[in-house]
């Protein structure tokens, strides 16, 4: 049996990692992803002409909500207090790049929240644009960077 997987107990069963002995540390994570859209759809997003409303503003709020609910979506993920969630969008010729930065002071990392924020933003854009674009593609969702600073007292 594989024994170096942290989310399995000694019997190989799914198990939440015990972080009670760990100290609180300042942590940050950055994730990104892309959603590819037709040039026509990109123009509709840029000019805010989609019938469902402001795509970018809605995706930003959805991303923040998604990050805050990460531990409810991912079964073995710890719930942590989030200090800050930034979500930014760069509209390119045929895709929208989504970047999230999450910050916390906690016993465990915040990278899952950053990845969840990007994922939820992308599927929100998809949902808002699906009536006009049947060929959208979500791709390249990944963790760019995670850091942890000094232990807090």
C-alpha positions as CSV (number, residue, x, y, z in Angstrom):
1,X,0.0,0.0,0.0
2,X,1.1,3.6,-0.7
3,X,1.9,5.2,2.7
4,X,3.1,8.7,1.8
5,X,-0.4,10.0,0.8
6,X,-1.4,12.5,3.5
7,X,-5.2,12.0,2.9
8,X,-5.2,8.3,3.6
9,X,-5.1,6.7,7.1
10,X,-3.2,3.6,8.0
11,X,-6.0,1.4,6.6
12,X,-5.9,3.3,3.2
13,X,-9.2,5.1,3.9
14,X,-9.9,8.8,3.1
15,X,-8.9,10.9,6.0
16,X,-8.7,14.6,6.8
17,X,-5.1,15.6,7.7
18,X,-4.7,16.6,11.4
19,X,-3.2,20.1,11.4
20,X,-3.8,20.8,15.1
21,X,-0.1,20.8,15.9
22,X,0.8,23.2,13.1
23,X,1.4,26.9,13.7
24,X,-0.4,29.7,12.0
25,X,1.6,31.1,9.1
26,X,0.9,33.9,6.6
27,X,0.1,32.2,3.2
28,X,-0.6,33.4,-0.3
29,X,-1.5,31.6,-3.5
30,X,-1.9,32.7,-7.1
31,X,-3.8,30.6,-9.7
32,X,-4.8,31.2,-13.3
33,X,-6.8,29.8,-16.1
34,X,-8.3,30.6,-19.5
35,X,-11.6,30.4,-21.2
36,X,-11.4,30.5,-25.0
37,X,-14.4,32.2,-26.8
38,X,-15.2,33.3,-30.3
39,X,-14.1,36.8,-31.3
40,X,-17.7,37.8,-31.6
41,X,-18.3,36.7,-28.0
42,X,-15.2,38.5,-26.8
43,X,-16.6,41.7,-28.3
44,X,-19.9,41.2,-26.6
45,X,-18.2,40.7,-23.3
46,X,-16.0,43.8,-23.9
47,X,-19.0,46.0,-24.8
48,X,-21.2,44.6,-22.0
49,X,-23.8,43.6,-24.6
50,X,-24.7,40.1,-23.4
51,X,-28.4,39.8,-22.3
52,X,-27.4,38.1,-19.0
53,X,-25.5,41.2,-17.9
54,X,-21.9,42.2,-17.0
55,X,-19.9,39.0,-17.5
56,X,-16.7,40.1,-15.8
57,X,-18.4,41.6,-12.7
58,X,-20.5,38.5,-12.3
59,X,-17.6,36.2,-12.7
60,X,-15.6,38.2,-10.2
61,X,-18.3,37.9,-7.5
62,X,-18.8,34.2,-8.4
63,X,-15.0,33.6,-8.0
64,X,-15.0,35.2,-4.6
65,X,-18.0,33.1,-3.5
66,X,-16.4,30.0,-4.8
67,X,-13.2,30.5,-3.0
68,X,-15.1,31.1,0.3
69,X,-16.9,27.8,-0.2
70,X,-13.9,25.6,-1.2
71,X,-14.0,23.4,1.9
72,X,-17.7,22.7,1.2
73,X,-16.8,21.5,-2.4
74,X,-13.6,19.6,-1.8
75,X,-14.3,16.9,0.9
76,X,-11.0,16.7,2.7
77,X,-10.1,20.4,2.4
78,X,-9.9,22.4,5.6
79,X,-12.1,25.4,6.1
80,X,-9.9,28.4,6.7
81,X,-10.4,32.1,7.2
82,X,-9.5,34.1,4.1
83,X,-8.0,37.5,4.5
84,X,-8.2,38.5,0.9
85,X,-9.3,37.3,-2.5
86,X,-8.3,39.3,-5.7
87,X,-9.6,38.2,-9.0
88,X,-8.5,39.8,-12.3
89,X,-9.4,39.3,-15.9
90,X,-7.4,40.1,-19.1
91,X,-9.5,40.0,-22.2
92,X,-7.5,38.9,-25.2
93,X,-8.3,38.4,-28.8
94,X,-9.9,34.9,-28.4
95,X,-9.7,34.2,-24.7
96,X,-10.1,35.6,-21.2
97,X,-7.3,35.0,-18.8
98,X,-8.4,34.7,-15.2
99,X,-6.0,35.2,-12.2
100,X,-6.8,34.9,-8.6
101,X,-4.7,35.7,-5.5
102,X,-5.7,34.5,-2.1
103,X,-4.3,35.4,1.2
104,X,-4.7,33.9,4.7
105,X,-3.1,33.5,8.1
106,X,-3.7,29.8,8.8
107,X,-2.3,26.4,9.6
108,X,-2.7,25.1,6.1
109,X,-2.4,26.4,2.6
110,X,-4.8,28.5,0.5
111,X,-4.0,27.2,-2.9
112,X,-7.2,25.3,-3.3
113,X,-9.2,28.5,-2.7
114,X,-7.2,30.3,-5.5
115,X,-7.7,27.4,-7.9
116,X,-11.4,27.2,-7.0
117,X,-11.8,31.0,-7.6
118,X,-10.4,30.6,-11.1
119,X,-12.5,27.6,-11.9
120,X,-15.8,29.2,-10.7
121,X,-15.0,32.4,-12.6
122,X,-14.4,30.4,-15.8
123,X,-17.6,28.4,-15.5
124,X,-19.6,31.5,-14.7
125,X,-18.3,33.1,-17.9
126,X,-19.2,29.9,-19.7
127,X,-22.8,30.0,-18.3
128,X,-23.3,33.7,-19.2
129,X,-22.0,33.2,-22.8
130,X,-23.4,29.8,-23.7
131,X,-26.4,31.2,-25.6
132,X,-24.2,32.9,-28.1
133,X,-21.1,30.7,-28.2
134,X,-21.3,26.9,-28.4
135,X,-17.6,26.3,-28.7
136,X,-16.1,27.8,-25.6
137,X,-13.3,25.9,-23.9
138,X,-12.0,26.2,-20.4
139,X,-8.3,25.3,-20.1
140,X,-5.0,25.8,-18.4
141,X,-6.3,26.1,-14.8
142,X,-3.2,25.8,-12.6
143,X,-1.5,27.0,-9.5
144,X,1.1,29.6,-10.4
145,X,2.7,30.2,-7.0
146,X,2.2,29.6,-3.3
147,X,4.2,31.1,-0.5
148,X,4.2,30.8,3.2
149,X,5.8,33.4,5.5
150,X,6.8,33.5,9.1
151,X,5.0,31.7,11.8
152,X,2.5,33.9,13.6
153,X,2.5,34.1,17.4
